[in-house]
Amino acid sequence: MTHSFSSASSAPRFDSLLIVRLSAMGDIIHTLPAATALRQAFPQATLGWLIEERWTELLCTLRYPRSGQRSPQRPLVDRVHSVNTSEWRHAPFSFNTWQQMAVGLSQLRGIQYDAVIDFQGAVRSALLARWSGAPIVYGSAQPRENAASMFYTRRVLANGTHVVEQALALAGAMVPTPIASTPIIPTRMAELHEKFPVDPDAESRIAGLTADVNDFAILSPGAGWGAKRWPAERYGQVAKELAKDGLCSLVNYGPGEEDLAAAVEAAGDGAARKISCSVSELIALTRRARLLIGGDTGPMHLAAALKIPVVAIFGPTDPARNGPFGTRSAVLRSASSLTDHSRHREPELGLLKITVDEVVAAARKLLQSPIAETRLAESE
């Protein structure tokens, strides 16, 4: 196996490319600008994506074929390959697991991709990239898990502050002309809202659920771990304030977050209404929203990618690296917050210093200023 640094000036041409970005929701969305750049650089190439099954709706609607001619139901990639690594880890020795792995790997290798690019930087994603059978495997020279680099044949210095910029830099090693320069990035982001699938069934259901709501904001109180989670009661208080402006609040929640959404709804005293969505339905819902308020979560990054204004409430994660990208936004973070990815269960102390009044003021400013620029605000 060879390892070498790659640059755009020496990039070859490809007839087929495979993207590996398995999860999670926000990370997949952050990879879309790079995938869009690859699509534009190689318009005739077969572009595939290897992804966890639970997130496939970010690329293709449920009822649409996962390969073949692109359409609004699968606008970006020619093929979607899925894995279910969480299920496989749960039952690693079962016949069903081995059968699923064998079938999936056989289908993946059967395409005979010219090259694969691993945006995840984990050992499991790097292994899957190698198992694709592609002779060239691109990956970061400084991946999230150091051991992943052993499986790359091309190591790339993926520089950039934000993860979107880092992904563009990694993709830039594959194309004949630079794509990650600063003037180009806004173009990629402007096109991004067109790269999400349009699911007619989801659009119809969401249209029905929101038929009695003229204007609404989405409140997204969930988070990957407790330290990033602003208190549910405060979201409810925000909903009551927004109701004074004629804005209804819909509380988005995912699996296991029913109690959290119910707490927001209760604190809102009728100003907030919880709503559970599939991924396709969340896309349809977000497209209709005036605003989203939430922490460092997939729904927040989805709203940013769909050009919906965002009030982002940050605690232990760094908004310079993980903040909303490419939309009008207000990012609230206490000056006392320190970047820490430890998965603590309780909200980070700096996060708790962000007040309801600050969130409401940020929301009102975004709603009243359609040409407002993206900004970063620190809460005292």
N, C-alpha and C positions, 0 to 999 in steps of 0.2 A: 504494500500500500504506500502510495506517495503522498507527501504533504507539502504544499507550497502555498505561498501567498499569491493572491490573484488581484488583478486590477482591471478596470474597464477597458484600458487601451489594448489589452491582449484577449478580450472576451471573444469567444467563438460564436458562430451562429448555431441555432438549435431548431430541430423540427418538432421536438416534443420535450416538455418540461414538467416536472412534478414539484409542487410545493408541499412541504410538510409543516403544518402548524396545527397541532391536534386540539389544543384548548388554551385557555378558557375563552369565554365570550369576548371580553375586552381585548385579549391578546390577539384573537383572530381578527377582530375589527381593526386593530392597529397594524395588521399585516396587509390589509386590503389595498392601501395605496401602493405598496411595493408590488403586489400582485397585478394591480392595474398598470403599473409601469412595465412589467414583464409582458403583459398582454399587448401593450402598445408597441413595445420593442420587437416583439415576434408575433405579428398579427395573424400569420398563417399557421403558427405552431399549435400542436395539441397541448393544451394546458390542463394539467390535472392537479387535484388537491387531496391530500390525505388528512383526514379530520376525524375527531371523535364523533360517534353516531349522534350523540345528543345535540351537537351543534351544526349538523348538516343543513338545517333550515336557513342558516346564514348564507348558504351558497345555492341551495336548490329547494324548491317547494316540495312538500311531501308527495304529492301525486304526480309530479313530473319526472320523466326518466332522468337518471343520474349521468347519462352519457348521451352524446349526439349533438345535434344542432342547438346552438345557444338561443335563448329567447328571454323574455322578461321573467320567466319562471326560473331560469338558470343563466343569468346574464354575463357572468365573468369567465367561468371555466367550462372546458369541454367534458371533463370527467370528474366526478366526486367519488373518492374511495373512502370508506369509513372503517373505523376500528372501534372496539369497545373494550379498552384496556382495563377500565375499572371492573367490569364484569369478569374479564379474564383473570385479573388478580384475585378476585373473590373465589373463583373456582379454577385454579390453574391446572388441576390434574383431571378435570372432567373431560369426557369424550366430546361433549358439545363445544367446549372451549377450543380444543385442539382442532375440531372440524372447522369451526369458524375461522381460526387462524390460518389453516391450510387453504381454505377456499379464498379468503381475502388476499393472502400472499400470492396465490397462483394467479388471480385476476390482476393484481398489481404488476407482477413481473411480466405478465403476458403483453402488456402495452409496450414494453421495451423502451422506456423513456431514455432520451439522450443524456439528461442530467437531472439532478434533484437538488433542491435547496432547502435546508433545514432551518426554519426561522425560530424553532423552539429552543434549541440548544440544550436539550436534555438527553440523557443516555438512551431512553426509550425511543425518542424521536430520531436520534441519530442511527440507532439500530434499524429502525423501520426504513430509514432513508437508504441504508446499505442493502437491506433485504429487497428493496425495489428492483435491484439488478442494474440500475443505472451505472454506467462506467465512471461518471463524474458526480461527486457529492460536494456541494458547497455548504459551508457553515462558518460561524463566527470563530475567529482566532481566540476569542475570550468568551466561550459559551457559558450559559448559566451553570451547567455542571461540567467541570473541567474535563472529565473523562470522555465527554461526547466528542471532543476534538479528535480523538483517536480514529474515529470512523469517517472523517472527512478527507477527501483527496484534494480539496482546495480550501484553505483557510483564509478568511477575509477579515481585515481590520474594519469592523462595522462601527465607525465613529458616529457620534451624534448625541445630543442631550436627551431628547425625547425618544421613546421606543419607536415611534413612527419614523423618525429620522434614521435610527439605527437599522431598521428593516429596509428602508430605501437604500442605505449605503451597502447593505449586504446584497440586495438585488442588483445594485449598480455594477458589481463585479461580473455579472453575467451578460451585460449588454454592451454593444459597441460604442455607445456614447454615454457620457455621464448623465445620471437621472436624479441624483440626490442633492444637487446644488440648491441653495435657498430659493432662487426665483422659480424653480420648478415645483417645489412642494405645494404651494397653494393651488396650482393647477390640478395636481393629483387629488387634493382634498375636495376641490370644487366638483370633480367628476364622481366622487365617491358615493353620493346618495343614489346614483343610477346603478350601482353595482350590487344592490341588495335585491333579492327576489321579490316579485309581486305575486302574492298568493290570492287568487280571487275568492276562495272560501274564507280565508282569514279577513280579507277586506270587508266581505259581506257581514261576517259576525261582528266585527268591531264597529262597522257602520250602525248595526242594530243596537249594540250596547251603548253607543254614544249619541243615539238619535235625540235624546232629551237634553243633551249638553251642547250649548253653543260654543263656549270657550272653556278649555280645561288645561290644567297643569298636571304633569305626572310627578308624583312623589315616589321616590325609590329608596325606602329605608333600609333595605337589606345590604349585606356586605359579606365578603368572603370570610371574615372573622370579626369578632366582637370589637376589637380595638378600633376598627374603621367605622363603627356604627354609631351615628348620632342618635340620641334618644328618641324613641318612637313618640313620646308625649310631645316633644318639641315639633315634630312634623305635624302633629295634629293642631298645635297652636298656629303654625304657619298656615295651615289650611283655613283656619278661621279668619286670619287676617286677609288672605287672598280672596276669600268669599266676599269681603267688603268691597272689593274691586270688581265683583261679578264673575270671578274666576272659580270654577269648580276644581276640586282636587281629586284625581284618581290615584289610588294607592296600588302600585304594582308590587306583586310579590311572587316568589317562586316556591318550589317544593320546600317544605319545612319552615316556611316563613308565615304561615297562616296566623299564628298568635301575634307576630310582630305587626302584620297589617291590621289585625283587629284592634290592637292597641292604638294605632294611629287613627283608625276610624272612630274609636270611642273618644279619644282626646279631641277630635275635630268637631264633636257635637253636631253632626249632620253636615259639616262642610267637606268631609272627605268620604270617598266611597272606594272600597277595596275591589280590585279586579285582577283575576288570575289569567295569565295569557300563555299560550305556546310561544315559541320563538317567532314564528310567522305572524302571530297575532300581535306580539309586542312591536314588531316592525310596523305593522299597519297602524297600531295605536299611536306610536311615537310620531309617525308622519303627520298625524292630525293635531298634535299637541302644540300649545303656544310656548311651553316652557317645561323643562325637567329640573327637579331639585333632588339631589342625591349625593352619595359619597363616591369613592373610587370603586365603581362597579361596572359590570358589563352594560346594564341599561343606560348609564350615564354616557359611556363611550359610544353606544349606539346612537343616542340623541345627537351627540356632537357630529358623528359621521353623517347623519341625516340633516345636518344644518339647523337643528333645533337649538334655541338658546338654552344654556345650562348654568345653573347655580351649583357649583361643586363644593362639597363640604369635606375638607381634607384634614386628616390627623397624622398618623404615623407614616404614611406613604408620601413620596416626594412629587408634588404636582408638576415640577419642571420635567420630570421623567414620565409621569403617568397621568398628567392632567388632561382636561378636554382639549382636543386638538382640531383646529379648523373651523370653529364656529364661534359665535358671540358667546362669551362666558364670563362669569364672575367666580373666581376661585377664592374661597375663604379658608384660611389656615392660621392658627394661632402662632405667634412668634415663638411661643414656648415649645411647640411641637418639634420633635426630633425624628428623623427617618429611622424606622425600626420595623422590620418585617416579621418580628416575633408574633406568633398567632395568639396573642392574649385574648381572653374572653371578655374582659371589661373594656368599655370605651377608654381610649387614651385621654389623659388629663387635659392636654391641649385642645382636643376636639370638644371637650365639654365647656371650654371657655367661649366657644362660638355661640352667640345668642340668637334667639328667635328674631329679635329686631334686626339684627345684621342680615340674616338670611332674607327676611321680608324686604328690607331696603334694597338688597342686591337684586332680588326678583323684580321689584317694581322698576328699578332703573333699567334693567334689560328690556322689560316689556314696553317701556316708554321711549327707548332710544334704539330704534331699529338699525342705526348705523354705528352703534357702539363698538369699540374695538375690544378684542380679547384682553383681559387684564388679570393681574394677580394681586389680590388684596390680602393683607395680613391683619388678623384680628388681635387686638391688644388683650 
